[in-house]
Every structure is written in structure tokens, then in C-alpha cells.
Amino acid sequence: MSLTVSQDFHYKSPIEKVWHALTDANTLAKWIMPNDFKPVVGHKFQFRNEQWNLVIDSEVLEVDEPYKLSYTWAGGGINTTVTWTLKHEDGTTRLHLEQTGFEKEDQAFKGATYGWARMGEELKELLAEM
């Protein structure tokens, strides 16, 4: 059985601005973690959090600018896939997150649910400043 974390966010920012926040390594570091991300299919990269001694190994799976981005997320005891889907509607950008591949509803699953909600709020604040 595979579990999915699924969340929707709405931002009063153009889709291009939200896409930039998802795909620019420096901007991404401000609301997720320091990284060496590049929006290129097949690019292997890492998210790093020295405070938690955490390294997330990732590989870009799909890039459809500015509508869809997908990459693996392996570390901290999980091996999952993160997919972001963007849609501009009524002057806002809808950002949908799915993180698939959780094997059980455990601390990692609950942590991802909480963590993405918190990071979504941090992204909202960051977009307001950009």
C-alpha cells in the first residue's frame, strides 16, 4: 500500500513567479532547504539541512515549465516522489503538491504533511517579498 501527502496552496502571484520559487536553487533554499537543484530532467541534486543532519537525495523526473515539476525525495528513512502542479486561475496561482510512495502512516508521513504545510506558508511570505 502506498500513501500520498496531498496539499493545495493558493498564491496571489503570477504562475511564473511561483515557478521561479520552485526551480531557482537560491529561492528554493529560502523556503525548503539549501540545495543544488537545476530544473533539468535527470539532474541529481540534494537538499541539505545541517541542523537536522539531514540529506535528501533527489533526481528531477519531469519539467513542464511553468505547469509541472517532479523529483524523487529519498532520505530520512523515506523514498518518495514529489510532484508540483501549477495552474493560474482568477488572478491567483494554484499550487498542488503530491508526495507519493510512503509505505506507512508513520512519523515520516505525518512530518511531511506538517512540513509541507509550514513550507507552503513560508513560500507565501517569500512570494509577497519578491
ZAMARGU-4260 file (C-alpha; in steps of 0.2 Angstrom, whole numbers, plus 5000, padded with zeros to 4 digits):
<rodrens>
0) 5000/5000/5000 | 5007/5017/4995 | 5001/5033/5004 | 5001/5051/4997 | 5003/5068/5005
5) 4992/5080/4995 | 4990/5098/4998 | 4984/5114/4989 | 4990/5131/4990 | 4984/5147/4983
10) 4995/5162/4980 | 4991/5180/4974 | 5007/5179/4962 | 5009/5175/4944 | 5012/5157/4939
15) 5030/5162/4933 | 5034/5169/4950 | 5029/5153/4959 | 5038/5143/4946 | 5054/5153/4949
20) 5052/5149/4968 | 5051/5131/4964 | 5065/5130/4952 | 5078/5143/4957 | 5090/5135/4969
25) 5093/5151/4979 | 5075/5155/4981 | 5071/5136/4984 | 5084/5137/4999 | 5074/5151/5007
30) 5058/5140/5009 | 5063/5122/5009 | 5082/5119/5011 | 5099/5123/5004 | 5101/5113/4988
35) 5110/5111/4971 | 5094/5110/4961 | 5093/5113/4942 | 5077/5111/4933 | 5084/5098/4920
40) 5077/5081/4919 | 5089/5068/4925 | 5099/5081/4936 | 5104/5073/4953 | 5104/5085/4967
45) 5102/5086/4986 | 5093/5096/4999 | 5103/5098/5015 | 5099/5103/5032 | 5114/5103/5043
50) 5104/5107/5059 | 5095/5091/5057 | 5110/5082/5050 | 5098/5078/5035 | 5102/5075/5017
55) 5088/5072/5004 | 5095/5064/4988 | 5084/5068/4973 | 5083/5067/4954 | 5072/5078/4943
60) 5060/5067/4934 | 5049/5080/4925 | 5050/5098/4920 | 5035/5106/4911 | 5038/5124/4913
65) 5028/5133/4921 | 5015/5119/4924 | 5023/5104/4932 | 5039/5098/4941 | 5043/5081/4948
70) 5058/5074/4958 | 5062/5060/4969 | 5064/5063/4988 | 5075/5050/4996 | 5082/5052/5014
75) 5077/5052/5032 | 5070/5035/5030 | 5059/5038/5015 | 5060/5035/4997 | 5046/5046/4988
80) 5042/5056/4973 | 5037/5075/4975 | 5026/5082/4961 | 5021/5100/4960 | 5007/5106/4948
85) 5003/5124/4945 | 4988/5132/4937 | 4984/5150/4935 | 4966/5154/4938 | 4956/5170/4943
90) 4972/5180/4946 | 4980/5168/4958 | 4991/5153/4956 | 4985/5136/4962 | 5000/5125/4968
95) 4996/5107/4971 | 5008/5096/4979 | 5008/5077/4979 | 5021/5067/4988 | 5019/5048/4984
100) 5027/5032/4989 | 5025/5032/5008 | 5024/5014/5014 | 5015/5018/5031 | 5007/5032/5040
105) 5021/5035/5052 | 5031/5049/5059 | 5039/5052/5041 | 5021/5053/5033 | 5015/5065/5047
110) 5031/5075/5047 | 5029/5078/5028 | 5011/5083/5030 | 5015/5096/5043 | 5032/5101/5035
115) 5024/5105/5018 | 5010/5115/5026 | 5023/5125/5035 | 5034/5127/5020 | 5019/5132/5010
120) 5016/5147/5022 | 5035/5151/5021 | 5033/5152/5002 | 5018/5163/5003 | 5028/5176/5014
125) 5043/5174/5002 | 5032/5177/4986 | 5025/5193/4995 | 5043/5200/4997 | 5048/5196/4979
</rodrens>
